[in-house]
Amino acid sequence: MKQVIRAEFYYLSKSFKLWIYLGIFVICSVVNTIMTKNPGLSISLFVISTLLVSELTHKDGDKTTLKNIAGSGITYGEIFRAKCAVAIIVGVSMLVVTTVAGIIGNLITDPDGIVWSQVLIRFLTRFANYFIILIVGELTGSVAGTIVLSILITGALPVFFFMMSGGESAMAKLCEKIYPFTLDGLSEDPLKIAIPKYLLVIAVIAVLLFLCEKHYVKKHYN
């Protein structure tokens, strides 16, 4: 699997799109710093990470290349796990950069306003976002589909659950129970309450990724 990981990193380093995405990331960081005095990013980082995941997961249209790789003794499951590893490494690297930059920005502008537990929860929820993007990226066949569905699942649905909560209807009560387990809902909880819920969410994501691996293998065997 290490060979596939090296090959994927090599592919990304030679991809013109990667440097465009990183350029956009830098520009967004600079603009955000000028406008808000804080270089931390959220939406733009999410979209760029989605594009990078799509770049990895949607480039396998040439099954001949994959068959050649698989013929060398590497399984399709290992290929999928290698792609996940590369996407997570690249995405989390940018997440670490923007998180540290955001902390530095807060230390400069409002050092007493930093709540470290919130910083940790925000980091963990964004980290979980990448796994959700991986799942969506595998199940869709286009970059646009990955972006739209990722934003819908990680953004629009939590907002819907939040807006629907608080009523007396069965739907409102269901949304009220679901919302605390969404990534947005977790970020509103104290750390001791959020972590157990977060671990449950990660366990669900792990099961979904396992199923995605099976889907990937089946898709390329046929």
RAJO-V421587 format. One record per helix or strand. SS is the DSSP state (~ for helix, > for strand). FROM is the first residue (numbers start at 1). LEN is the number of residues. Records with the same first field share a line. If there is no record, write none. Layout:
SS=FROM-LEN / FROM-LEN
This chain:
~=2-13 / 16-21 / 43-15 / 63-9 / 76-38 / 116-24 / 143-22 / 170-10 / 183-5 / 191-31
